[in-house]
Amino acid sequence: MAEILIIGYGNTLRSDDGAGQRVAELVAEWKLPNVRSFPVHQLTPELAEPISQAELVIFVDAYPATSEQGLQVHSLCEGRPYPPLETGGLESSQGLNIGHTGDPRSLLALSQILYNNTPLAWWILVPAVNFEFGESFSPKTTENIQDSLAQIQQIIVK
């Protein structure tokens, strides 16, 4: 059975910034046999090994959004069989910037360099409006956490 990883990252003490971790926790509650969830504070090089062993990886993070912006879903594997669910303006990654300020493409590149394997990958960005100290989500982020779970279900059923 192919393994699927859900890597949700962000700071749970900065309100909406913890949305990625919350999504990973909620997916873990589904208890699917081939799905492992990693709620983490930030992306670290140690994640490259489990990424290299997966068939599919879904990264989830919050992004600062305006009131007009919504959930973004990006395919990170050009030329792979799944078309993007929604396109967005992701700039190209420069170097191997690992950490919360970096992006998942750095970990995918590291997986390729170290383990000669890069799985199919998606990047779900949850709109966030409140980054103040706190542990609760704004209504906008709460709604989009639920939308991100629906997108994950859609991706993993393919």
C-alpha positions as CSV (number, residue, x, y, z in Angstrom):
1,M,0.0,0.0,0.0
2,A,1.4,3.4,-1.0
3,E,2.2,5.8,1.8
4,I,0.8,9.3,1.9
5,L,2.3,12.0,4.1
6,I,0.5,15.0,5.4
7,I,3.0,17.6,6.6
8,G,1.3,20.5,8.3
9,Y,3.6,23.3,9.6
10,G,3.3,26.6,11.5
11,N,3.4,28.2,14.9
12,T,0.5,27.1,17.1
13,L,1.1,30.0,19.4
14,R,0.5,32.6,16.7
15,S,-3.2,32.1,16.1
16,D,-3.9,31.4,12.4
17,D,-0.3,30.4,11.7
18,G,-1.0,27.1,13.4
19,A,-3.5,26.1,10.7
20,G,-1.1,23.7,9.0
21,Q,-0.5,21.8,12.1
22,R,-4.2,21.6,12.9
23,V,-5.0,20.2,9.5
24,A,-2.3,17.5,10.0
25,E,-3.8,16.6,13.4
26,L,-7.3,16.4,12.0
27,V,-6.2,14.1,9.1
28,A,-4.5,11.9,11.7
29,E,-7.9,11.5,13.4
30,W,-9.1,9.8,10.2
31,K,-6.8,6.9,11.1
32,L,-6.3,5.9,7.5
33,P,-3.8,2.9,7.3
34,N,-1.6,4.4,4.5
35,V,-1.6,8.0,5.7
36,R,0.9,9.5,8.2
37,S,0.6,13.0,9.5
38,F,3.4,15.2,10.7
39,P,2.2,18.3,12.6
40,V,5.5,20.3,12.9
41,H,6.6,23.8,13.9
42,Q,8.8,24.2,10.8
43,L,10.2,22.2,7.9
44,T,13.5,20.6,8.8
45,P,16.0,18.5,6.8
46,E,15.0,15.4,8.8
47,L,11.7,15.3,6.9
48,A,13.6,14.5,3.6
49,E,13.9,10.8,4.5
50,P,10.2,10.0,5.1
51,I,9.4,12.2,2.1
52,S,11.6,10.1,-0.1
53,Q,9.8,6.9,1.0
54,A,6.3,8.3,0.3
55,E,4.3,8.1,-2.9
56,L,2.5,11.3,-2.2
57,V,3.2,14.2,0.1
58,I,0.8,17.0,0.9
59,F,2.2,20.1,2.6
60,V,-0.2,22.4,4.5
61,D,0.7,25.9,5.7
62,A,-1.0,29.3,6.5
63,Y,-0.3,32.4,4.4
64,P,-1.2,36.0,5.1
65,A,-4.3,36.7,3.1
66,T,-6.5,39.6,2.2
67,S,-10.3,39.3,2.7
68,E,-10.6,38.4,-1.1
69,Q,-8.1,35.6,-1.1
70,G,-9.0,32.0,-0.5
71,L,-7.6,28.5,-0.1
72,Q,-4.7,27.8,-2.6
73,V,-3.8,24.4,-3.8
74,H,-0.7,23.9,-5.9
75,S,0.8,20.9,-7.6
76,L,4.6,20.8,-6.9
77,C,5.4,18.2,-9.5
78,E,5.4,19.5,-13.0
79,G,4.9,16.8,-15.5
80,R,3.2,14.5,-13.0
81,P,-0.2,13.0,-13.7
82,Y,-2.3,15.2,-11.4
83,P,-3.2,18.7,-12.7
84,P,-3.3,21.6,-10.2
85,L,-6.6,21.9,-8.5
86,E,-6.1,25.7,-8.5
87,T,-3.2,27.6,-10.0
88,G,-1.4,30.4,-8.2
89,G,1.6,32.6,-8.6
90,L,4.4,30.7,-6.8
91,E,7.8,32.1,-7.5
92,S,10.6,29.7,-8.1
93,S,12.5,28.5,-5.1
94,Q,16.1,29.8,-4.8
95,G,18.5,27.4,-3.1
96,L,17.7,25.0,-0.3
97,N,16.0,27.2,2.2
98,I,14.8,24.9,5.0
99,G,12.6,26.1,7.8
100,H,9.2,27.9,8.1
101,T,10.5,30.8,6.0
102,G,11.4,28.3,3.2
103,D,9.0,26.2,1.3
104,P,8.3,22.5,0.6
105,R,10.2,22.6,-2.7
106,S,13.4,22.7,-0.8
107,L,12.6,19.5,1.0
108,L,11.6,17.8,-2.2
109,A,14.9,18.9,-3.7
110,L,16.7,17.5,-0.7
111,S,14.8,14.2,-1.0
112,Q,16.0,14.0,-4.6
113,I,19.6,14.8,-3.8
114,L,20.0,12.5,-0.8
115,Y,17.6,9.6,-1.7
116,N,17.2,9.9,-5.5
117,N,13.4,10.0,-5.1
118,T,10.8,12.7,-5.2
119,P,7.2,11.8,-4.7
120,L,4.1,13.5,-6.1
121,A,3.5,16.6,-4.0
122,W,0.9,19.2,-3.3
123,W,1.0,22.4,-1.3
124,I,-2.1,23.6,0.3
125,L,-2.0,27.2,1.6
126,V,-4.7,28.2,4.1
127,P,-5.6,31.9,4.2
128,A,-4.8,33.5,7.6
129,V,-5.5,37.0,8.9
130,N,-4.5,36.9,12.6
131,F,-0.8,36.2,13.5
132,E,-1.0,37.7,17.0
133,F,-0.1,35.6,20.1
134,G,-2.9,33.2,20.8
135,E,-4.1,29.7,20.1
136,S,-7.5,30.2,18.4
137,F,-8.2,30.6,14.7
138,S,-10.0,33.5,13.0
139,P,-13.4,32.6,11.4
140,K,-11.8,32.8,7.9
141,T,-9.0,30.4,8.8
142,T,-11.4,28.0,10.6
143,E,-13.6,27.8,7.4
144,N,-10.6,27.2,5.2
145,I,-9.2,24.5,7.5
146,Q,-12.4,22.6,6.7
147,D,-12.0,23.4,3.0
148,S,-8.4,22.1,3.1
149,L,-9.5,18.8,4.6
150,A,-12.0,18.4,1.6
151,Q,-9.1,19.1,-0.8
152,I,-6.9,16.5,0.9
153,Q,-9.7,13.9,0.6
154,Q,-10.0,14.8,-3.1
155,I,-6.3,14.4,-3.7
156,I,-5.8,11.1,-1.8
157,V,-8.8,9.4,-3.4
158,K,-7.2,9.8,-6.9
